[in-house]
Amino acid sequence: MPNQKIQNPSMQVPKTPQMNERDFLNDMLSTEKYMTNAYTIALHEASHQHLYDDILTIFNETQQKQRDLFVSMFQKGWYKLEAEDQQKIQQSYQQHAGYSNQFPYHGTMQ
């Protein structure tokens, strides 16, 4: 069974050499993804608690903007996902569930 697309009906945009709304949203989403990745690295390497707190605030705001852009693009049908086969999901779950016995807190996950 081929993967099914998870997508809303696509809003039409003009096909011109100029950037349209979809182009702008896609560019902003790519930028926000890049920024959240960069802030994650900065959080890992922050040497001072106040610096960490400031970066975390900025990260959370950026992450929320990224989510808002994704939702907007998804609602307009400009972002689609692939539905995965339920059997593959179950196989992956079983494979990774076996790793829990390696956790230092006795295999319990919360």
N, C-alpha and C positions, 0 to 999 in steps of 0.2 A: 504494500500500500504506500503510495507516494505521500510525502509530508504535505500537510495542508497548510495553507497560508492563513495566518491570523491577521486580519486587516480590515479596516473600515473602508467604505467606498471612497475613492480618491477624489478630492476636490481638484478641479481643473485649474491650471495656471497657464498664463500665456507663454508660448514658446517663442521667446525673442532673445536677442543677444544680451539684453539687460537682465540683471538678477531679478527674480520674482520673489514672492513671499516664501515659497518653498525653499528656494536657494538661500535666502537670508536665515530662515529658521534652521536649516541644515548646517549652515556655517556656524551659527551661534551654538547649536548643540555640540558640534565637534569641538569648539573652543571650550565649552563648559566641561566636557569630558576630559580634555587635556588638562584643564586647570584643576579639576578634582584629583586627578592622578598626581599632579605636581604638589598639591597641598598635602596629599597623603604622605609623600616622601618627606616634606617639610615637617609634618607632625612626628614622624618617626625619628627625626634628627634634631628636633627642637631641644636646645640645651638649657632652657630656663622655663619655669612653669608659666610665668606671665606671657612669654612669647608663645608657648604652646596653647594657652587659653585663647589668645588673639587669633592665632592661625586656625584653631578649631572653630571659632565663631565664623570666620571667613569661609572655611571649608563647608560648614553646615549651610550657610547661605548659598554658596555656589552649588552645592549638591541639590538643594531645593530648586534652584533655577534650572539646573540640568533636568530634573524630574518634570518640572512644569513644561519645558520645551519638548521633552519626549511625549508627554501626554497630549500636548497641542498637535504635534506632528502625527501621532497615532490617531487622534480623533479626526484629523483631516484626511486620513488614509495615506499619508506620506511616509509612514514607517510601518513596516510589516515584520512579522515574526513567523517562524516555522513551528508548527505543532509537532511535537515529538511523539513517537510511537510509545504507548503505555508500557509495553513489554520492555523496551529499552530503558525507560525510566526505572522500572522495577529492578531490572538487572543491575543498573548503576547503584541504586539504593542498597541492594543486598551486598554488592561488592564493597561499598564504602562503610556500611554498617559494621562489617567485620573488623574494620580498623579501630573501632571504639575500645577493643580490649587492650590497645596500646596506650590509651590515655592514662596519665598519671593519677586520675581521680576515679579509677576502677571501672571504666567503661560506661559511666553514666553521662548522658548528655541532657542538658536542660535547655 
